[in-house]
Amino acid sequence: MHILALCAVPPWPALDGGRRRTLELLSALAQRIPVTLCAVEDPGPHHDLPVAANAFQAVHIFPRSPLPPGVAPLAARPERWFHSQALKTWLAKRDHSSRFSALFLDEPWLLRTVPRRSPPILAHHHKLEVELARELQHPWHERLRVERLERMVALRARTHVFASQEDRTRFLGRHPKARVRVLPAGVDPRRFVVPEADRDRNRLLFFGSLNYEPNRRALAELFRNHWPHIHQQHPQLVLEVVGAGEAPELCEGRPDGVEWVGYVPDPLPYLQHACALLAPIPIAGGARQKMVEALATGCPIIATERAAEGLPQAKDWLQLTQPGEAFEHGVLEHLANPEPGFERSLRAAEWVRRHFSWDALAGQLEGFLG
């Protein structure tokens, strides 16, 4: 078995949870069976291959190019952003169709580059773009394009892999004949461990890519309506904002007590130091990579119920709230009495590190591809 993996961008550096998930999952799979990775270049600064990429049989990076004029009006915006005619030409070579036993399609944006006579496709859905476009109230014509793309993927892919049971159920509601599987977020149990030192009870953490619109909206709401009240009652408290992406409207206008960290190559020290991770996102979907990593370190999590979708035993492991004032009250409750949160997260840490290791998940993925 030899797998061809197609990614809309190189899954490095780890600017967001989606890239971390893709790189860790595929590199763990490559320890079991040969994997060739193809990606469309990222227009940002050049980054050397990470050590994990050494596991791949080969890595090919292709330049971006515009979609053909007849196709572009029908395509969703990310399809136009990530298209590569060079990749499409490379995939069309006949020997590539026979060389690979399966094709791992990381998100749907490169589907138009895949020839009709391709190896069986496994579509890896980090989130459901249809739901995201609806909840963010994208223009109707853009929502139609995303819905059309989902129908195309549903027809062409032999298997669909989701990060949560909730996304699986939503997809099956629209495509009841689809072959669907669930693969949750993972973690490296050798690195993400419970710290020996005590946590700083005066530090909270917001961790997530600010290139992701739901994260920006959630942080803006927290800054505007809730953090000032929390900080007024706990003036010694610091909220660290960690994540890639620029959000000058948030960074420059941040309230007192907010420390803007930005992108860090390794979030582990922050997860091991914070008194709690805040996840006020009111929109469902996605792998919840940061939450699994936080739990593996024993970091308490205060989250909305929708933000916690996809996490098994979330009611036992997390402090769940509703958005808005209920979330603010949840934070204040944790600060007043953090011990129950510490106890919950320590119970979760061992279970997560044992059952959500990348190696275990790669074994499941190998079965899905077979």
Buried (B, 14 or more C-beta within 10 A) or exposed (E): EEBBBBBBBBBBBBBBBBBBBBBBBBBBBBEBBBBBBBBBBBEEEEEEEBEBBEBBEEBEBBEBEEBEEEEEEEBBEBBBBBBBBBBBEBBBEEEBBEEBBBBBBBBBBBBBBBEEEBBEBBBBBBBBBBBBBBBEEBEEEEBBBBBEBBEEBBEBBBBBBBBBBBBBEBBBEEBEEBEBBBBBBBBBBEEBBBBEEEBEBBBBBBBBBBBBEBBBBBBBBBBEEBBEBBBEEBEEBBBBBBBBBEBEEBEEEBBEBBEBBEBBEEBBEBBBBBBBBBBBBBBBBBBBBBBBBBBBBBBBBBBBBBBBBBBBEBEEBBBBBEBBEEBBBBBBBBBEEBEEBBEBBBBBBBBBBEBBBBBBBBEBBBEBBE
